[in-house]
């Protein structure tokens, strides 16, 4: 019986992962906000050169995820690292005037884009509901 329970739990976990990866960028963003507040950490990719970023003509964008397993899916040689949620918020405050954006919950095709002010406000609003 324990083997059957493990298989069912594994299938539920795989369905959850596949569901999140196939969800719209907006749904992944809402999931991101709730999950990072619940787990009190944000996951980024890091290498010897610093955090993984994607630069466009207006912003340097940090890639962020709500869970280690999602960040690791797209690590491509980088390391998935957590940042404690309050530390992440402090870093966002420092970035408000620096043209830093966030590609939230990249799934291999797209991500939700938010500037530092948006992501900071949404996290702080969610934190105020649980703290």
C-alpha positions in Angstrom: 0.0 0.0 0.0 2.7 2.6 0.7 4.0 2.2 -2.9 0.6 3.0 -4.3 0.4 6.1 -2.0 3.8 7.3 -3.2 2.8 6.8 -6.9 -0.4 8.8 -6.4 1.5 11.6 -4.6 4.1 11.6 -7.3 1.4 11.9 -10.0 -0.3 14.7 -8.1 3.0 16.6 -7.9 3.7 16.1 -11.6 0.2 17.3 -12.5 0.8 20.4 -10.3 4.1 21.1 -12.0 2.7 20.6 -15.5 -0.3 22.7 -14.6 1.8 25.6 -13.4 4.2 25.5 -16.3 1.3 25.5 -18.8 -0.7 28.3 -17.0 -0.9 31.8 -18.3 1.9 34.2 -17.2 -0.7 36.1 -15.1 -1.7 32.9 -13.2 2.0 32.0 -12.7 2.6 35.5 -11.3 -0.3 35.2 -8.9 1.0 31.8 -7.8 4.5 33.2 -7.5 3.4 36.0 -5.1 1.4 33.6 -2.9 4.0 30.9 -2.8 7.0 33.2 -2.1 5.1 34.8 0.8 4.1 31.4 2.2 7.6 29.9 1.8 9.4 33.1 2.7 11.9 32.8 -0.2 12.4 33.8 -3.8 14.5 31.6 -6.1 17.0 33.1 -8.6 19.8 31.7 -10.8 23.3 32.6 -10.0 26.8 31.9 -11.4 30.3 33.2 -10.9 29.3 36.3 -12.9 26.3 37.1 -10.7 22.5 36.6 -11.1 21.1 35.3 -14.4 19.5 38.2 -16.3 17.9 38.9 -19.6 18.6 42.4 -20.9 16.2 44.2 -23.3 16.5 47.8 -24.5 15.0 49.3 -21.4 15.6 46.9 -18.5 17.9 44.4 -17.0 15.6 41.6 -16.0 16.2 39.2 -13.2 14.6 35.7 -13.6 12.7 34.7 -10.4 10.7 31.6 -9.4 8.7 30.6 -6.4 10.3 27.2 -6.0 13.7 25.6 -6.4 12.5 22.9 -8.7 11.2 25.4 -11.3 14.4 27.5 -11.1 16.5 24.3 -11.6 14.6 23.4 -14.8 16.1 26.5 -16.5 19.4 26.7 -14.7 21.5 25.8 -17.7 24.7 25.6 -15.6 23.7 28.2 -13.1 22.9 27.5 -9.5 19.4 28.0 -8.1 19.6 30.0 -4.9 17.0 31.3 -2.5 16.7 34.8 -1.1 14.7 35.3 2.1 11.6 37.2 1.3 12.3 40.3 3.4 15.8 40.5 2.1 14.4 40.3 -1.5 12.0 43.2 -0.7 14.9 45.3 0.6 16.8 44.6 -2.6 13.8 45.6 -4.6 13.6 48.9 -2.8 17.2 49.5 -3.8 16.4 48.8 -7.4 13.4 51.1 -7.8 15.3 53.7 -9.9 17.7 51.3 -11.6 15.6 50.0 -14.6 15.5 46.5 -13.1 12.7 44.3 -14.0 11.7 40.8 -13.2 10.8 37.9 -15.5 8.6 36.0 -13.1 8.2 32.2 -13.4 9.7 31.7 -16.8 8.4 28.4 -18.2 10.5 28.0 -21.3 8.2 30.1 -23.5 7.2 33.2 -21.6 7.2 34.9 -18.2 5.2 37.6 -16.5 7.2 40.9 -16.5 7.0 43.2 -13.5 9.1 46.2 -12.5 10.7 46.4 -9.0 7.9 48.6 -7.7 5.1 46.3 -8.9 6.7 43.1 -7.5 7.6 44.9 -4.2 4.1 46.2 -3.7 2.4 42.9 -4.5 4.7 41.0 -2.1 4.2 43.6 0.6 0.5 43.5 0.2 0.4 39.7 0.4 2.8 39.8 3.5 0.4 42.2 5.2 -2.3 39.6 5.0 -0.3 36.9 6.7 1.9 38.7 9.1 
